Amino acid sequence: MNGFHITVAVAPHGKIDVDRELELVKAALLYGDKVTLCSPNATMLSEILDFTRIGANSSPQAQVDLFEAAFGGSLEGFFGSKEEAEQFKDFLRQYKSLLKKRRLSKPELLLRGKIGAGIRKAWNNIREVMEARASDAGMDELVRASKDGLLDLQKLALDHHKPETFPDYLVMQYLNVVGGVLTGAGEYPLFDDPTSDLVKAQIGEGMLSISDATRDRSAQLGLVASLFERLPVLSSASMEEGLEARSELASYLTRFRAAVIAYSDKIANAQWDDDFAADAERVFHGEVEPTILAIEEAIEEKLLVVEEPEGIA
């Protein structure tokens, strides 16, 4: 498989996790050679992780500035109580004053060292908390795929400073990326349902024009996602297991891709069209079910370990 580039796009949603992103990325990685993910949720989680790591490794003055710029008066979530948060903010004020002084007495030097150590500890605590939250949200799985160079995260800009208009700003950026994928050449789009609904609305309003070639690529990847959703063993597999399966099942996946390319021509609708699900169901049962079942059996053989009951020699 050479040069098959898939762009996965997942619209922002209420929960701060990347569960749906992982489902689509795992399917895309099995089918394609290179995957790009555009996801506001993944962007925000990635930026938070980058920020806390930078803070933990910055100079004392930079750590103070980052605390004030990023958290302001909202430090209570990182401390046991409001009183502890207020005490820490008082430490910050003292520390800034000590950093500005050119000559310090011995007690002041000791105090500056003590407060500095406390700030570094606080940054490390914040880093641990945010890394744990990001891991619970599924970011570790995406990072695992990106380390192999198979997955790129297309980050959206988060530098908009008006909270009341930030959601609209983020959505507009997201739609610009989605539109670029659909009007560009060569990329295969794989969208979640809310994104497909947005695309359908933009086409209906005349805001977006889609070429026949893009519709064909969309139908092919929509069929792939629909077919892989029928593999419960894939959805329950970790990213590590999915990547191992990608390598070990190359021959099965090559045949699967050939079958999808051959039979996606029989799908008249793109992912965002109302009748797409019915088309995918018809093609599955009529054409590619044997191929997808063979992949399921092969994945189960590779991923499932049968343990003998205790007491049996």
Steps between C-alpha positions, in 0.01 A plus 500: 500500500655828392386859534144439619433808717186515716382806691279422799286789622301489825285796600516652849265341750401545861735245658872573511617165370619350171299175501341557159832624362665173606231288332543675166879528523537126566288422194694752291837361609398149398388620158740782412870579496489840666230655719441862600259577784318830527318519833436799728493267801836343412644847433394632839630197689830511311546873565428455872761226522757710313430799723538313829821334380646836398404644837663217691830562318504882493701754698363622837384834359339328198319256729347787696396681182347182357305436819350847497431507127344156478322452829441844643277448801396146402753295693259336743468188284868418550500539879318334784307813599439864416722600794793304356447665162499846660816415693668397177398825329652689791822302448496607135475866597786466748711311250455765229606766747811301600594435136496874430724592793869542411631441853352238729566429864577144607141441623369637170729272302375202701139607451549544125649152475218351705226668295675411174510134601129519585418649159696230319318237704165662416582494128595135520175425684301682230687312232419166664133593539466613138688200364272268698188679370628491142582130536148429631366691197692271263787725392766237581360285220526782244853585616596135452398510134670835437832368636515251213451781250169353383275767652524880481289728717393811312474750781255788496602842635393564859623860522158664498463698823126572513325217687155598375600459132762225533264207419394665171863579421599137556213364288588735211860378505379142504265555205781666304715189546213269401426713195866490401500120517189480281617749238863383492649221295593152611390488866239247605250649749370300795256705708288439809123544471483861630766606249313324219187690606692831485632414153152408380364832630776699329442319170125561528557872559738527206797579727698194394544332163622140489659337196398153383848371586465622860155342530647170379784517756251589772278203409799268512614615848144513631462139395827413675384658827163327474666164439757531779225594744381142450824376658448511879846351553649806325307757702605333825866467395756751625688722258810286558307186403347674201842607371632146544200368309563755225847361445419132539181499292637690200394235249142490630478880499633523144222269382249692707605829344467349152148379585396839636635684196316259272169517680493862622407592140165340576437759772327801351511711815776673696543469880282804563205387283184360658510169310866423565432258789260296286754488215775381736272231645412371153863487387608330822255213473525468124870541434762533775365308799735201441803730488409687818427173683842367397661811649301456821616139534860599431490784754354268763779251438762774537354688795315248716701279735326181614590419860474145628290455815698459819561145611524352150843352430 
